[in-house]
Amino acid sequence: MPRGDILKYGNYVFELVEVPPFDSVQMTTFLDGAAIVEREDEEGHSLFGLINNHGDFVIPTNCRYIEYLGEGLFSVSLDGIDCDLYDSKGNRLTNEGYIELGDAADGFVPFKTDDLLMGYLDYKGNVVFPAKFTTAYRFNDGIAKVELYSRNILLTTYIDTNLNYPMLSEQHVYTHISEFTDGFATVCPFSQKGSIIIDRNLKQVSPVGKGYYIYETLGQGMYVCTDPVPKDKVDEYFILDVKNNRQMSVPYNLLVLANYTTTDSGLIVLSYNGYSDRFCTFIDLEKQEIRITEYDYFLNGYDGYYLARRKGLWTVLSPDLTEVTGFFKFIIAADSFVAVVKDSANDFLYASVDGNPVPSKHYRYAGLFNHGLAIVSQCKDHFGLIDRSGNIVVPMMFSQMQYYEEGVYFVIKNNRQYMLRELMN
């Protein structure tokens, strides 16, 4: 049953539900059905609570902190010292007062006890691996990095989702290991100089019998490496691609101060973004090509698209680094559909990324489209929604408006806070 006012605009139907006042909402946590909200007490201290996507408080704003752990789970502290595990419905799953809870993944949550040892909980709050590790990291694709003492020696290895660590053998104990990235990790064996690269089965995938100094992890199985010699004696830097069994030499001067981006199409971008007078460099391992561009700034957009600046103007690049829009004074954001840009008069407008028509009007504010609708404003403190054709779906009647998840917005009207929920389209 609807709990608030029903608003009908053409084929769209929304429910406007007033919610208790709060100062702010942490947007990233609303994707699992709840949002962290914040208010200040009389002494100016921040207090936190949890609100669900119906506008109801499931945890009142009397907590010293709440942290989102992923998978619909939260670390909640009432006193700012100890914390316990809660779900998105406000149910308290543990009552132990842990020092710390880590990110949830693969069915497990790392926890730390008063004696500074770590173990793992399941998503119901049960202890499934007792606190015996000095460090326990989040799971990633079924494997987690852990450290523990054995015979007064700090050992570093991995644990799997069966809570086994058969890796605790001479072959699979290391002086240093990384977490897994895209199915690969770097490790330093006791018996070998330099690092090697392994897959999720702990099998070496870098060339056997050779170790490396890993300068940078690029993702998708690609690493910037050198031979394991003192840095002042390095003769060559190269990119090692263990996934496709190839490598490519890269001049050292291109790597200094560089930011690394690996695109969805497997191209590597070296960008400097004001740290030097060099231009962005594109590296294609498949073609064994290095191309220095005229772009002096490079930023991530959304959906694998990027923003690049050339001669003071901005454009959008596709995953294969092809220009897909014209050049503009500013590009605020871009995804695979549209770019939100600013013109010389500082008006917001839309530019097509995918070649389809976009709204042609100029706005005081415009946002990216989420599930077919975008927040816009044509005058100060008046926000509403439009569709991809530029048709007004919700009149610009709210003084503030924020998107939180599909069909749900937090809005303010006449200094009162509401949740606007789409019921039908």
Secondary structure, DSSP 4 states (H G I P E B T S, - for coil): ---SEEEEETTEEEEEEE----SEEEGGGGGGTEEEEEEE-TTS-EEEEEEETTS-EEEEEEESEEEEEETTEEEEESSSS-BEEEETT--B---S-BSEE---BTTEEEEE-TTS-EEEEETTS-EEEEEEESEEPPPBTTEEEEEEEETTEEEEEEEETTS--TT-SGGG-EEEEPPPBTTEEEEEETTSSSBEEEETTS-B-SPTT--BEEEEEEETTEEEEE-SS-GGG---EEEEETTTTEEEEE-HHHHTT-EEEE-TTS-EEEE-TTSSSPPPEEEETTTTEEEE-S-SEEEE-STT-EEEEETTEEEEE-TT--B-S--BSEEEEE-SSEEEEE-TT--EEEEESSSS------BSEE---BTTEEEEEEETTEEEEEETT--EEEEEEESEEEEEETTEEEEEETTEEEEEEEEE-
